[in-house]
Amino acid sequence: MRQVVRIPVSDVVTARIRRAILDGVLAPGSRVRQEELAHRLGVSRAPIREALAFLEREGLVKTERWRGTIVTPLDAGFIAEIYDFRSAIDAYVASVLAARGDFDPTPFRALVAEGLAAVTSGDLPRLIDVDSRFHIGLYKAVGNGLLVEVMQAQWRHIRRAMAATLSTSGYPKRVWHEHGAIVEAIARGQVKRASHLAHAHTANARTILVNSLTQSASGARAVEGDRPTSRRARTKPLSTPKAGDFEPIDPAVRTL
């Protein structure tokens, strides 16, 4: 008899909400309403509370006195530090793969094609997913387990940042042309060029993202300064999940 693996509904709910945050469906700074999520996912509020408590420990949501639970805003300084670290790692990875001579560019060329197709269709979640697979694929190609472990731990924050950078007009297409150039430099064994392109690619993303976050923070402070200080003004939600962003959890799972 086939053994049935039972997954707690709170784990499924946590995974759904986490994915929505990482893909930008639940935007940084947006209000997270338990009743709204429960309705979208077709579950009670109990697993929603459990999920949000777990995600708060991960740093993806936080609770504020006046606004309740919100998606943790992206901090420009913290993201800049991550991208500075990543630019050094990505340059190292590209140089190692280019010097080794056994790099297979085929799967990465396929990812570049898939990424360009996602740009054409305007599918942001798919763009983020393919971008993640591209870079994590390069890390894995090096064959250093510690490198992969360290970078995957940071990718939760990087993935959230991607949602912001890939929303910049005209930038997504540029991203995939840069990816393609990195792959070809590695495939041709051009160590210095591969390293330079990888470093520049991440540095470009850092500049765009940090500028965007800084401007957003300045705008938010300006708006906040014009608002009345009443509790009603402070609790106004920034955004809510759109219909269709969450599919109801399968009834078979809800009974577990």
C-alpha positions in Angstrom: 0.0 0.0 0.0 1.3 3.4 -0.9 2.0 5.5 2.1 0.3 8.9 2.2 2.5 11.8 3.3 0.4 14.3 5.3 1.5 17.9 5.1 0.1 20.3 7.8 -2.1 22.9 6.3 -0.1 25.6 8.0 3.0 24.5 6.1 1.1 24.8 2.8 -0.3 28.2 3.7 3.2 29.4 4.7 4.7 28.3 1.4 1.9 30.0 -0.5 2.3 33.3 1.4 6.1 33.2 1.2 6.0 32.7 -2.5 3.6 35.6 -2.9 6.1 37.8 -0.9 9.1 36.6 -2.9 7.4 37.2 -6.2 6.2 40.6 -5.3 2.5 39.7 -5.3 2.5 41.0 -1.7 4.6 44.1 -2.1 7.1 45.4 0.4 5.4 47.5 3.0 1.9 46.3 2.1 -0.7 45.4 4.7 -1.3 41.7 5.3 -4.9 41.0 6.3 -5.6 37.6 7.8 -9.2 37.6 6.8 -8.3 38.5 3.2 -5.7 35.7 2.9 -8.0 33.2 4.6 -10.7 34.0 2.0 -8.2 33.7 -0.9 -6.8 30.4 0.2 -10.0 28.9 1.4 -8.8 28.2 4.9 -9.6 29.4 8.4 -7.6 32.1 10.1 -5.8 29.7 12.4 -3.2 28.4 9.8 -2.9 32.0 8.5 -1.8 33.1 12.0 0.6 30.3 12.3 2.1 31.0 8.9 2.5 34.7 9.6 4.2 34.0 12.9 6.7 31.7 11.1 7.3 34.2 8.3 7.9 36.9 10.9 10.7 34.8 12.3 12.1 34.6 8.7 12.0 38.4 8.5 9.5 38.5 5.6 6.7 40.1 7.6 6.6 42.2 10.7 4.0 43.6 13.1 3.6 47.3 13.7 1.6 48.9 16.4 -0.7 51.0 14.2 -0.7 49.1 10.9 -0.7 45.5 12.1 1.1 42.9 10.0 2.9 44.2 6.9 5.4 42.7 4.4 8.8 43.8 5.6 10.0 46.8 3.5 13.2 46.4 1.5 15.9 48.4 3.2 18.2 50.1 0.8 21.3 49.8 3.0 20.8 46.1 3.6 20.1 45.3 -0.1 23.2 47.3 -1.1 25.3 45.1 1.3 23.8 41.9 -0.2 24.4 43.1 -3.8 28.0 44.1 -3.0 28.6 40.6 -1.6 26.9 39.0 -4.5 28.8 41.0 -7.2 32.1 39.6 -5.8 30.7 36.1 -5.7 29.2 36.2 -9.2 32.5 37.5 -10.6 34.4 34.7 -8.9 31.9 32.1 -10.2 32.1 33.3 -13.8 35.9 33.3 -13.7 36.1 29.8 -12.2 33.7 28.4 -14.8 35.5 30.1 -17.7 38.9 28.9 -16.5 37.8 25.3 -16.0 37.0 24.5 -19.6 34.2 22.0 -19.0 31.3 24.4 -18.8 28.2 23.3 -20.7 26.4 26.5 -22.0 23.4 24.6 -23.4 21.0 24.8 -20.4 22.0 28.4 -19.7 21.3 29.4 -23.3 17.9 27.8 -23.0 17.3 29.8 -19.8 18.3 33.0 -21.6 15.8 32.2 -24.4 13.1 31.5 -21.7 13.9 34.7 -20.0 13.5 36.8 -23.2 10.2 35.0 -23.8 9.0 36.0 -20.4 10.1 39.6 -21.0 7.9 39.6 -24.2 4.9 38.2 -22.4 5.4 40.6 -19.4 5.2 37.7 -16.9 7.0 39.1 -13.9 6.8 35.9 -11.6 8.2 33.8 -14.4 11.0 36.3 -15.0 12.0 36.2 -11.3 11.9 32.4 -11.4 14.0 32.0 -14.5 16.5 34.6 -13.2 16.8 32.7 -10.0 17.4 29.4 -11.8 20.0 31.0 -14.0 22.2 32.3 -11.2 21.7 29.4 -8.8 22.5 27.1 -11.8 25.9 28.9 -12.2 26.6 28.5 -8.5 25.8 24.8 -8.7 28.0 24.4 -11.8 31.0 25.4 -9.7 30.5 22.3 -7.6 31.2 24.0 -4.3 28.5 23.0 -1.8 29.3 25.7 0.7 29.0 28.4 -2.0 25.6 27.1 -3.0 24.4 26.9 0.6 25.5 30.5 1.4 24.0 32.0 -1.7 20.7 30.1 -1.4 20.4 31.5 2.1 20.7 35.0 0.7 18.5 34.4 -2.3 15.3 35.0 -0.3 16.3 38.7 0.0 17.7 38.8 -3.5 14.5 37.4 -5.0 12.4 40.1 -3.3 14.8 42.7 -4.7 14.4 41.2 -8.2 10.7 42.0 -8.1 11.6 45.6 -7.8 14.5 45.7 -10.4 12.6 43.7 -13.0 9.7 46.0 -12.8 11.9 48.9 -14.1 10.9 49.9 -17.6 13.3 48.5 -20.2 15.5 46.8 -17.7 14.3 43.2 -18.0 15.4 42.8 -21.6 18.8 44.3 -20.8 19.1 41.7 -18.0 18.8 38.8 -20.3 21.2 40.3 -22.9 23.7 40.6 -20.0 23.0 37.0 -19.0 23.6 35.9 -22.6 26.9 37.8 -22.8 28.1 36.2 -19.5 27.3 32.7 -20.7 29.1 33.2 -24.0 32.2 34.6 -22.3 32.3 31.6 -19.9 31.8 29.2 -22.8 34.7 30.8 -24.7 37.0 30.6 -21.7 37.3 34.4 -21.5 38.1 34.5 -17.8 38.6 38.3 -17.3 35.7 39.2 -19.6 33.3 36.7 -17.9 34.3 38.0 -14.4 33.9 41.7 -15.5 30.5 41.1 -17.1 29.2 39.2 -14.1 30.4 41.9 -11.7 29.0 44.7 -13.9 25.7 42.9 -14.2 25.1 42.8 -10.5 26.5 46.3 -9.9 24.0 47.6 -12.5 21.1 45.9 -10.7 22.4 47.2 -7.3 22.4 50.8 -8.6 18.9 50.6 -10.1 17.5 48.9 -7.0 19.1 51.1 -4.4 18.1 54.3 -6.2 14.6 53.0 -6.5 14.4 52.1 -2.8 15.9 55.4 -1.8 13.4 57.4 -3.9 10.5 55.3 -2.6 11.5 55.9 1.0 11.9 59.7 0.4 8.5 59.8 -1.3 6.9 57.8 1.6 8.4 60.2 4.2 7.1 63.2 2.2 3.6 61.7 2.0 3.7 60.7 5.7 4.6 64.3 6.6 1.4 65.5 4.9 -0.9 63.0 6.6 -2.8 63.6 9.8 -1.4 61.7 12.7 -4.7 60.0 13.6 -4.9 56.3 14.0 -7.3 56.1 11.0 -4.6 57.6 8.7 -1.9 55.3 9.9 -3.9 52.1 9.4 -4.7 52.8 5.8 -3.5 49.7 3.9 -0.9 50.2 1.1 -2.2 47.3 -1.0 -4.1 44.1 -0.8 -3.8 40.8 -2.8 -5.5 40.9 -6.1 -8.1 38.3 -7.1 -6.5 35.4 -8.8 -3.1 35.9 -7.0 -3.9 33.0 -4.7 -5.6 29.8 -5.7 -7.6 28.1 -3.0 -5.8 25.3 -1.3 -7.1 21.8 -2.4 -9.8 20.5 0.0 -7.8 17.3 0.5 -5.0 19.3 2.0 -7.3 21.4 4.1 -8.6 18.3 5.9 -5.1 17.2 7.0 
